[in-house]
Amino acid sequence: MGILMIELMDIIEEIESKEIFGHSLSVWILSLIILIIGIFLAKFFSHLAWKWSRKRLDRHGQDTFKKIIYYFIVIIFVMMALNNLGIEFSGLLVAGGVLGIVLGFASQTVVSNLISGVFMYFDKPLKIGDTVAIENVEGVVTEIDILSTRIRTWDGNLVRIPNEKLFNSVIENKVSNEIRRVEVVVGIAYKEEVEHAINVIKKVVEDHRYVIVEPAPLIFVNELGDSSVNLTIKVWAPNDYAYQTQIELLKLIKQALDKEGIEIPFPQRDIWIRKK
């Protein structure tokens, strides 16, 4: 037993005598232990926060609250580990030079995204599963993080938008209302009777299963085009069936106009040849 204790003391002395970047090995081990304990506690308390928020917050709120608790605890223990290594943040900022400036800009962006994420949580302009259009990006919201938001576009691409940019952008939420307006444009030949064409289209609209009676549908001449008289049809439909309604109306209106013998012209141009 005595021999074992002596060997243990020798190992401890050897650890104390070794230095890495100006600090003994024991100091590095203690800092590592502090980080491991911090990560463990962060996971534990963030899980408790998630369980607490399940009946109080929506899915977005649960995820945001959980991540805030996790990163807050991790940051505290990172500071403790650095402090154990004798690194003070005031001295780090002074001695950092160019690195300190770079880190300053990076942290400014991170903090800005974080604050924007918190503001967006309370403002709630969108949530997971919403169909949105943000500048030139349109698709379904798949994830809302504390720093960024991810959108799956219609062609399958995953777009990450920093929360700061998202917060300062115009967000078009296409599902925030229960109903949505659908617009279809149909051109008829100049020789056709406009009122007759409108009545034919009106019948198709009235018979459609998803078109809502109120607000009332609108059918009117929108433009006298180069080759056709363009009629605009505006109707309201349930949000979940808006795209389907638009597709079906185009098909049914075409079939109805064909049945009535109303021509839908293709682009054409008359050429006059002057004889000398």
Rosetta blueprint (number, residue, H / E / L):
1 M L
2 G H
3 I H
4 L H
5 M H
6 I H
7 E H
8 L H
9 M H
10 D H
11 I H
12 I H
13 E H
14 E H
15 I H
16 E H
17 S H
18 K L
19 E E
20 I E
21 F L
22 G L
23 H E
24 S E
25 L H
26 S H
27 V H
28 W H
29 I H
30 L H
31 S H
32 L H
33 I H
34 I H
35 L H
36 I H
37 I H
38 G H
39 I H
40 F H
41 L H
42 A H
43 K H
44 F H
45 F H
46 S H
47 H H
48 L H
49 A H
50 W H
51 K H
52 W H
53 S H
54 R L
55 K L
56 R L
57 L L
58 D L
59 R H
60 H H
61 G H
62 Q H
63 D H
64 T H
65 F H
66 K H
67 K H
68 I H
69 I H
70 Y H
71 Y H
72 F H
73 I H
74 V H
75 I H
76 I H
77 F H
78 V H
79 M H
80 M H
81 A H
82 L H
83 N H
84 N H
85 L L
86 G L
87 I L
88 E L
89 F H
90 S H
91 G H
92 L H
93 L H
94 V H
95 A H
96 G L
97 G L
98 V H
99 L H
100 G H
101 I H
102 V H
103 L H
104 G H
105 F H
106 A H
107 S H
108 Q H
109 T H
110 V H
111 V H
112 S H
113 N H
114 L H
115 I H
116 S H
117 G H
118 V H
119 F H
120 M H
121 Y H
122 F H
123 D H
124 K L
125 P L
126 L L
127 K L
128 I L
129 G L
130 D L
131 T E
132 V E
133 A E
134 I E
135 E L
136 N L
137 V E
138 E E
139 G E
140 V E
141 V E
142 T E
143 E E
144 I E
145 D L
146 I L
147 L L
148 S E
149 T E
150 R E
151 I E
152 R E
153 T E
154 W L
155 D L
156 G L
157 N L
158 L E
159 V E
160 R E
161 I E
162 P E
163 N H
164 E H
165 K H
166 L H
167 F H
168 N L
169 S L
170 V L
171 I E
172 E E
173 N E
174 K L
175 V L
176 S L
177 N L
178 E L
179 I E
180 R E
181 R E
182 V E
183 E E
184 V E
185 V E
186 V E
187 G E
188 I E
189 A L
190 Y L
191 K L
192 E L
193 E L
194 V H
195 E H
196 H H
197 A H
198 I H
199 N H
200 V H
201 I H
202 K H
203 K H
204 V H
205 V H
206 E H
207 D H
208 H L
209 R L
210 Y L
211 V L
212 I L
213 V L
214 E L
215 P L
216 A L
217 P L
218 L E
219 I E
220 F E
221 V E
222 N E
223 E E
224 L E
225 G L
226 D L
227 S L
228 S L
229 V E
230 N E
231 L E
232 T E
233 I E
234 K E
235 V E
236 W E
237 A E
238 P E
239 N H
240 D H
241 Y H
242 A H
243 Y H
244 Q H
245 T H
246 Q H
247 I H
248 E H
249 L H
250 L H
251 K H
252 L H
253 I H
254 K H
255 Q H
256 A H
257 L H
258 D H
259 K H
260 E L
261 G L
262 I L
263 E L
264 I L
265 P L
266 F L
267 P L
268 Q L
269 R L
270 D L
271 I L
272 W L
273 I L
274 R L
275 K L
276 K L
